[in-house]
Amino acid sequence: MKVTNFMLLEKLRRIDDTKIEVPKDYKQGMRVNGIIYVDDVLEKELETQSIEQVANVATLPGIIKTSMAMPDVHTGYGFAIGGVAAFDLKDGIVSPGGVGYDINCGVRLLRSNLKKEAVLPRIKDLVSILYNEIPSGVGSKGKIRLTQEDERRILLRGTLWAVEQGFGDAGDLEKTESEGCIDGADPSLISNKAYERGRAQQGTLGSGNHFLEVQYVDEIYDEKGANSLGLFKDQITVMIHTGSRGFGHQVCTDFLEVMERAVSKYKIELPDKELACAPYGSPEAQDYLSAMRAAANYAWANRQCIMHWTKEVFIKVFNISPKELGMTLIYDVAHNIAKIEEHEVNGRKMKLIVHRKGATRAFPPGHPELPEIYRHIGQPVLIPGDMGRVSFILLGTERAMQETFGSTCHGAGRVMSRHQAIKRAKCRAIWREMEDKGIIVRSAGRETLAEEMSEAYKDISNVVDVVHNAGISKKVARLRPIGVIKG
């Protein structure tokens, strides 16, 4: 474990095989304990700063039960990435650092009727055409040209706006978290700069760890769950990972300034200024939530448009009908968002504002917010790995509702900074290394592949084993990549 202060290290306590406790006396001002979901293997990769950030969040007013981090935890802005924290609506706060800059960064998974053997001979053509049809890279601009009024409609309607423009159909709404739109968005709170940044970026992947990945079902762990999701062995799936692009980044930037002033106004003591926040009932917090919802809706529309073009490319490359292709949405999850939810705390139902930053909702069977088609099995949980290893589909559980406010991990989690990864990849041809593994990759630049190489991330199989063994989500299937477009 990368902890330099051995006195602090001694305070950490292993609760069981899947989690350790950061006790209230770890740091002055902690109101609750911290819990980090890690096994012995992942504990060795924990950063000192991540532990510190879990402890810092535990000092925030109105925090309920515990400050949590998932096994993909790594250092973020204010909150650790992989962090989960819920706050009382009466005494609690709202913090942009608990959502992150890429508001509603999330994952969408598509199934198809195609099998691996039909796609592998055409995978190079498929990846090239997908790369040409779906804009990616820093500052990428899409095919959609929006007026400010168009943007306003997206912010209010989310996925529904995309469907109304012919990008997909109404059935996609049911299979999207929050049906692809959170009520309460207020376009009047959005800055002109945010509108400008978002105008040309609808329908784009963006950069960094965002991707579109062609995969196949490599392993099935739960036959009943897989059948309910329409999955079978060697089936081709497509995973899309992106968010609200420059629009959401600007919304976060704008409101961090607002929150920094609010900290002084409301006399909130913070161990780290990056935790800038405001009381839930304050105008500042309510305005941020309304702007955040607008950015979340932008992101859902974005993934919907990308899905539509993905289908069109498959139809073109394989010269088949939409019915033969059978490409449909399994589910779409957000993993950078704050939501008002009802949870049971000490035997009493409470409405809380749950911050998930690099964490995925994992609601159990029977939960009223789940679509009818999945209510009997629980919420689909989509966990991407790095581009050279596998990804997973899991289902939400009752244990998650009891322990983590219905939350689980969101991905592999970095173990190297982008700079370290670029240095490590010097003089290497990452694309060729990928091709040697049977994975065709296209990206906007060499540095992107270096930043995103497998060694820069924890092993997703270890991360998923922790949440599965902890019972906060359960494995259904494993997906293996054969083609990747990186931002």
PAVEX-479941 format. One line per 2 residues: number of its first residue (from 0); for each residue y, z, x of C-alpha. Coordinates in Angstrom, 2 decimals. Layout:
NUM) Y/Z/X  ...
This chain:
0) 0.00/0.00/0.00  3.40/-1.02/1.39
2) 5.03/2.39/1.02  6.98/3.75/3.97
4) 7.84/7.17/2.52  4.53/9.02/2.74
6) 5.85/12.01/0.80  6.53/9.74/-2.16
8) 3.15/8.06/-1.68  1.44/11.41/-2.03
10) 3.05/11.91/-5.43  1.35/8.85/-6.91
12) -1.84/9.75/-8.77  -4.74/7.48/-9.72
14) -5.54/8.04/-13.40  -8.63/5.82/-13.52
16) -9.97/2.59/-12.01  -7.19/0.48/-13.54
18) -3.99/2.51/-13.33  -1.90/4.88/-11.27
20) 0.80/7.29/-12.40  4.31/7.59/-11.03
22) 5.05/11.21/-12.06  8.41/12.43/-13.37
24) 9.05/14.33/-10.14  8.75/11.11/-8.10
26) 12.49/10.62/-8.50  15.33/12.77/-9.81
28) 16.41/11.82/-13.32  13.12/10.37/-14.56
30) 12.72/11.13/-18.28  9.10/9.93/-18.53
32) 6.24/9.12/-16.17  5.61/5.64/-14.87
34) 2.27/3.84/-15.20  1.26/0.89/-13.01
36) -1.87/-1.04/-13.97  -3.60/-1.77/-10.64
38) -7.08/-1.37/-9.21  -7.82/-0.42/-5.60
40) -7.48/-4.05/-4.45  -4.08/-4.73/-6.04
42) -2.79/-1.27/-5.12  -2.79/-2.42/-1.48
44) -0.30/-5.19/-2.42  2.16/-2.93/-4.25
46) 5.70/-3.11/-2.91  7.71/0.05/-2.37
48) 10.61/-1.49/-4.28  8.43/-2.28/-7.31
50) 7.35/1.37/-7.55  11.00/2.38/-7.17
52) 12.00/0.03/-10.00  9.34/1.47/-12.33
54) 10.76/4.93/-11.55  14.35/3.73/-12.07
56) 13.55/2.37/-15.55  12.06/5.78/-16.41
58) 15.57/7.28/-16.00  17.14/5.13/-18.75
60) 18.36/6.82/-21.95  16.05/6.75/-24.96
62) 12.97/5.47/-23.12  9.80/6.16/-25.11
64) 6.46/7.34/-23.73  6.41/5.71/-20.28
66) 7.84/3.07/-17.94  5.08/0.54/-17.32
68) 4.20/-2.27/-14.93  1.37/-4.76/-15.26
70) -0.97/-5.69/-12.34  1.09/-8.81/-11.48
72) 4.06/-6.53/-10.75  6.57/-7.50/-8.06
74) 10.21/-6.75/-7.32  12.75/-8.18/-9.75
76) 16.38/-7.79/-10.77  16.74/-4.20/-12.01
78) 13.38/-4.03/-13.76  10.27/-5.01/-11.82
80) 8.75/-8.32/-12.89  5.71/-7.24/-14.87
82) 7.71/-4.39/-16.41  7.41/-3.09/-19.98
84) 9.67/-0.43/-21.51  10.42/0.55/-25.09
86) 13.57/2.35/-26.25  14.49/4.35/-29.33
88) 17.02/2.57/-31.55  19.05/5.77/-31.93
90) 19.38/6.98/-28.34  18.07/4.04/-26.36
92) 19.67/1.14/-24.52  19.44/-2.62/-24.12
94) 19.39/-4.05/-20.59  19.48/-7.75/-19.60
96) 17.59/-6.76/-16.45  14.67/-5.85/-18.72
98) 14.47/-9.46/-19.94  15.46/-11.42/-16.85
100) 17.54/-14.49/-16.12  15.07/-16.99/-17.59
102) 15.18/-15.76/-21.18  11.96/-16.60/-23.03
104) 10.26/-18.07/-20.06  6.83/-18.50/-21.61
106) 3.56/-20.39/-21.79  2.22/-22.96/-24.27
108) -1.42/-24.07/-24.31  -2.76/-27.28/-25.86
110) -6.39/-28.14/-26.59  -7.86/-31.64/-26.87
112) -11.07/-33.43/-27.80  -11.34/-34.92/-24.30
114) -13.87/-33.74/-21.75  -13.44/-33.42/-18.01
116) -15.63/-36.42/-17.16  -13.43/-38.74/-19.26
118) -10.20/-37.60/-17.56  -11.11/-37.19/-13.89
120) -11.33/-40.96/-13.15  -7.75/-41.40/-14.48
122) -6.23/-38.14/-13.27  -3.94/-39.71/-10.63
124) -2.46/-42.14/-13.17  -2.17/-39.37/-15.75
126) -0.30/-37.01/-13.40  2.04/-39.78/-12.22
128) 2.98/-40.82/-15.74  3.41/-37.21/-16.90
130) 5.68/-36.65/-13.90  7.77/-39.70/-14.79
132) 8.00/-38.86/-18.50  8.75/-35.13/-18.29
134) 11.84/-34.33/-16.17  11.40/-31.59/-13.59
136) 13.20/-30.14/-10.58  16.42/-28.22/-9.97
138) 19.14/-29.24/-12.44  16.86/-31.83/-14.03
140) 18.25/-33.66/-17.06  16.15/-34.68/-20.03
142) 15.90/-37.61/-22.40  17.67/-35.71/-25.16
144) 21.45/-35.92/-25.28  23.00/-33.14/-27.33
146) 26.41/-32.60/-28.80  27.61/-29.02/-28.98
148) 26.79/-29.04/-32.69  23.24/-30.17/-31.88
150) 22.95/-27.28/-29.44  24.18/-24.85/-32.08
152) 21.42/-26.01/-34.41  18.80/-25.53/-31.68
154) 20.05/-21.99/-31.05  19.69/-21.15/-34.75
156) 16.47/-23.04/-35.54  14.41/-23.13/-32.33
158) 11.10/-24.98/-32.69  11.98/-26.02/-36.23
160) 14.87/-28.10/-34.84  12.44/-29.97/-32.56
162) 10.00/-30.58/-35.41  12.84/-31.87/-37.59
164) 13.66/-34.40/-34.82  10.06/-35.65/-34.87
166) 8.77/-33.67/-31.90  5.51/-32.33/-33.33
168) 4.78/-31.10/-36.83  5.31/-28.05/-39.01
170) 1.82/-26.71/-38.21  3.03/-25.97/-34.67
172) 5.38/-23.28/-35.99  2.53/-21.03/-37.15
174) 0.95/-21.13/-33.67  4.15/-20.13/-31.86
176) 5.18/-16.52/-31.30  7.82/-15.59/-33.91
178) 7.17/-19.07/-35.38  9.39/-20.39/-32.61
180) 12.60/-18.82/-33.86  14.04/-15.30/-33.86
182) 16.54/-14.54/-36.60  19.86/-13.06/-35.58
184) 20.98/-15.64/-33.01  24.75/-16.11/-32.90
186) 25.95/-19.36/-31.26  29.58/-18.15/-31.35
188) 28.75/-15.64/-28.58  27.67/-18.34/-26.14
190) 30.11/-19.33/-23.37  31.26/-22.89/-22.85
192) 29.58/-22.84/-19.44  26.22/-21.97/-21.02
194) 26.64/-24.80/-23.55  27.46/-27.20/-20.71
196) 24.42/-26.16/-18.68  22.09/-26.47/-21.67
198) 23.37/-29.76/-23.04  21.30/-32.06/-20.81
200) 18.34/-29.76/-20.10  16.51/-29.65/-23.43
202) 13.02/-31.07/-22.90  12.84/-30.38/-19.14
204) 10.48/-28.30/-17.01  13.02/-27.15/-14.45
206) 12.15/-25.79/-11.02  10.49/-22.90/-9.22
208) 7.23/-21.67/-10.72  7.56/-23.82/-13.85
210) 4.82/-26.37/-14.33  2.73/-28.58/-16.57
212) -0.96/-28.33/-15.73  -3.94/-30.44/-16.86
214) -7.00/-28.17/-16.85  -10.55/-27.94/-18.14
216) -12.49/-25.03/-19.65  -14.53/-23.82/-16.70
218) -16.04/-20.60/-18.10  -16.37/-18.99/-21.53
220) -16.71/-15.19/-21.74  -16.39/-14.73/-25.52
222) -18.08/-17.44/-27.63  -16.69/-16.17/-30.92
224) -13.15/-16.03/-29.59  -13.47/-19.44/-27.94
226) -14.78/-21.02/-31.15  -11.90/-19.54/-33.15
228) -9.44/-21.06/-30.66  -11.20/-24.45/-30.74
230) -12.42/-24.23/-27.13  -15.62/-25.58/-25.56
232) -17.03/-25.96/-22.02  -15.49/-28.76/-19.88
234) -12.80/-29.43/-22.52  -9.42/-30.70/-21.32
236) -6.47/-28.39/-21.99  -2.81/-28.56/-20.99
238) -0.67/-25.55/-20.08  3.14/-25.73/-20.11
240) 5.20/-23.01/-18.40  8.99/-23.11/-18.67
242) 11.87/-21.33/-20.40  15.50/-21.62/-21.45
244) 16.60/-23.35/-18.23  20.23/-23.14/-17.07
246) 21.28/-22.19/-20.58  19.40/-18.87/-20.56
248) 20.37/-18.17/-16.97  24.04/-18.49/-17.88
250) 23.65/-16.25/-20.96  22.15/-13.56/-18.73
252) 24.87/-13.98/-16.10  27.63/-13.75/-18.73
254) 26.24/-10.60/-20.32  25.50/-8.79/-17.08
256) 29.28/-8.70/-16.58  29.69/-7.31/-20.10
258) 27.01/-4.66/-19.47  28.50/-3.61/-16.14
260) 31.72/-2.72/-17.97  29.73/-1.01/-20.73
262) 28.09/1.35/-18.22  31.51/2.80/-17.38
264) 32.70/2.75/-20.98  29.69/4.72/-22.27
266) 29.38/6.88/-19.12  25.77/5.90/-18.44
268) 24.43/7.14/-15.08  22.20/4.60/-13.35
270) 20.13/4.82/-10.15  20.66/1.06/-9.66
272) 23.60/-1.03/-10.89  21.18/-3.89/-11.65
274) 20.00/-1.80/-14.63  23.39/-2.38/-16.33
276) 22.95/-1.65/-20.02  24.61/-0.48/-23.22
278) 23.51/1.78/-26.10  21.42/-0.14/-28.63
280) 23.93/0.40/-31.44  26.95/-0.69/-29.39
282) 28.76/-4.02/-29.93  27.88/-5.02/-26.34
284) 24.12/-4.52/-26.88  24.15/-6.23/-30.27
286) 26.08/-9.19/-28.89  23.66/-9.54/-25.98
288) 20.65/-9.46/-28.32  22.21/-12.15/-30.53
290) 22.89/-14.35/-27.48  19.42/-13.63/-26.04
292) 17.83/-14.73/-29.33  19.80/-17.97/-29.16
294) 18.44/-18.60/-25.64  14.92/-17.71/-26.79
296) 15.18/-20.30/-29.55  16.40/-22.89/-27.03
298) 13.29/-22.19/-24.92  10.86/-22.59/-27.83
300) 12.44/-25.93/-28.73  12.19/-26.94/-25.06
302) 8.43/-26.32/-24.86  7.92/-28.07/-28.20
304) 9.61/-31.26/-26.94  7.60/-31.23/-23.71
306) 4.39/-30.84/-25.71  5.28/-33.89/-27.84
308) 5.84/-36.12/-24.77  2.64/-34.81/-23.18
310) 0.66/-35.98/-26.21  2.34/-39.39/-26.07
312) 1.36/-39.80/-22.40  -2.30/-38.92/-23.07
314) -2.43/-41.42/-25.96  -0.94/-44.12/-23.72
316) -3.11/-43.46/-20.64  -6.41/-43.21/-22.54
318) -5.51/-45.81/-25.18  -6.77/-43.65/-28.03
320) -5.46/-42.58/-31.42  -3.87/-39.16/-32.00
322) -6.92/-38.24/-34.08  -9.34/-39.16/-31.28
324) -7.23/-37.22/-28.78  -7.10/-34.16/-31.05
326) -4.37/-32.56/-28.95  -3.09/-29.53/-30.85
328) -1.29/-26.33/-30.02  -3.43/-23.23/-29.46
330) -0.50/-20.84/-29.04  2.89/-20.27/-27.37
332) 3.86/-16.88/-25.93  7.13/-15.51/-24.55
334) 7.03/-13.29/-21.49  10.75/-12.58/-20.83
336) 12.21/-11.10/-24.01  13.35/-7.97/-25.87
338) 12.17/-7.51/-29.45  12.49/-4.96/-32.21
340) 8.95/-3.93/-33.15  7.23/-1.14/-35.04
342) 4.89/1.06/-32.99  3.13/4.36/-33.53
344) 4.41/7.12/-31.27  2.86/10.59/-31.49
346) 1.38/9.74/-34.88  4.68/8.47/-36.30
348) 5.71/4.86/-36.86  8.96/4.01/-35.11
350) 11.09/0.91/-34.69  11.72/0.33/-31.00
352) 13.42/-2.26/-28.83  10.62/-3.38/-26.48
354) 11.66/-5.06/-23.23  9.01/-7.30/-21.66
356) 9.96/-8.86/-18.34  7.08/-10.84/-16.92
358) 4.78/-9.35/-19.54  3.04/-10.91/-22.53
360) 2.67/-9.56/-26.04  -1.00/-8.75/-26.80
362) -1.20/-7.74/-30.47  -4.60/-6.73/-31.92
364) -6.69/-8.17/-34.77  -5.12/-7.53/-38.16
366) -1.53/-7.29/-36.93  0.83/-8.67/-39.61
368) 2.89/-10.68/-37.08  -0.12/-12.81/-36.10
370) -0.78/-16.19/-37.73  -3.40/-16.05/-40.45
372) -5.79/-18.28/-38.45  -5.94/-15.76/-35.58
374) -5.56/-12.49/-37.46  -9.30/-11.81/-37.35
376) -9.56/-12.14/-33.54  -6.19/-10.94/-32.26
378) -3.30/-12.69/-30.55  -4.07/-15.41/-28.01
380) -2.83/-14.30/-24.58  -2.13/-17.09/-22.06
382) -2.15/-16.11/-18.38  -1.45/-18.85/-15.81
384) -2.55/-18.52/-12.20  -1.06/-20.29/-9.22
386) -1.42/-24.07/-9.00  -4.51/-23.93/-6.76
388) -6.55/-21.42/-8.73  -7.63/-20.72/-12.29
390) -5.80/-19.58/-15.43  -7.11/-17.45/-18.31
392) -7.08/-17.14/-22.07  -7.44/-13.61/-23.42
394) -7.00/-11.86/-26.77  -4.86/-8.87/-27.70
396) -6.48/-5.51/-28.47  -5.95/-2.24/-30.31
398) -5.96/-0.45/-26.95  -2.87/-2.45/-25.96
400) -1.08/-1.23/-29.10  -1.97/2.37/-28.24
402) -1.15/2.23/-24.52  1.33/-0.55/-23.71
404) 3.27/-1.31/-26.92  0.96/-4.30/-27.39
406) 1.60/-5.77/-23.91  -0.35/-7.19/-20.98
408) 0.25/-9.19/-17.78  1.89/-12.63/-17.64
410) 0.61/-14.35/-14.48  -0.50/-13.89/-10.90
412) 2.63/-12.25/-9.44  4.14/-13.11/-6.07
414) 3.13/-11.46/-2.80  5.46/-13.58/-0.65
416) 9.11/-14.41/-1.07  9.95/-18.10/-1.39
418) 11.42/-18.04/2.12  8.24/-16.47/3.55
420) 6.09/-19.06/1.78  8.14/-21.98/3.15
422) 7.81/-20.50/6.65  4.04/-20.05/6.22
424) 3.63/-23.65/5.00  5.48/-25.21/7.94
426) 3.67/-28.27/9.33  1.17/-28.20/6.44
428) 0.71/-30.86/3.77  0.18/-28.66/0.71
430) -0.32/-31.66/-1.57  -3.21/-32.83/0.61
432) -4.75/-29.36/0.69  -4.58/-29.39/-3.11
434) -6.13/-32.85/-3.30  -8.98/-31.66/-1.07
436) -9.66/-29.04/-3.75  -9.75/-31.77/-6.41
438) -6.24/-31.05/-7.76  -3.66/-33.85/-7.95
440) -0.11/-32.50/-7.72  3.36/-34.03/-8.02
442) 6.58/-32.16/-7.42  10.29/-32.75/-7.01
444) 10.15/-31.80/-3.32  8.04/-30.53/-0.41
446) 9.70/-27.12/-0.46  8.64/-26.56/-4.07
448) 4.98/-26.95/-3.12  5.45/-24.65/-0.14
450) 7.11/-21.96/-2.29  4.33/-22.20/-4.87
452) 1.24/-22.43/-2.67  -1.68/-20.19/-3.60
454) -1.19/-17.72/-0.72  2.24/-16.82/-2.12
456) 0.55/-15.23/-5.15  -1.93/-12.50/-5.97
458) -5.37/-13.69/-7.01  -5.11/-14.17/-10.78
460) -8.79/-13.27/-11.23  -8.08/-9.77/-9.84
462) -5.02/-9.38/-12.07  -6.91/-10.42/-15.21
464) -9.89/-8.21/-14.37  -7.54/-5.20/-14.36
466) -6.13/-5.84/-17.85  -9.60/-6.73/-19.17
468) -11.21/-3.60/-17.69  -8.28/-1.48/-18.91
470) -8.93/-2.86/-22.41  -5.35/-4.03/-22.99
472) -6.54/-7.62/-23.45  -10.01/-9.18/-23.28
474) -11.16/-12.33/-21.52  -12.11/-15.35/-23.62
476) -12.09/-18.34/-21.23  -11.19/-19.50/-17.74
478) -9.32/-22.76/-17.11  -9.45/-24.73/-13.87
480) -6.66/-27.16/-12.83  -7.20/-30.84/-12.02
482) -3.60/-32.08/-12.22  -0.25/-30.30/-11.78
484) 3.42/-31.22/-12.17  5.70/-28.71/-10.46
486) 9.40/-28.33/-11.08
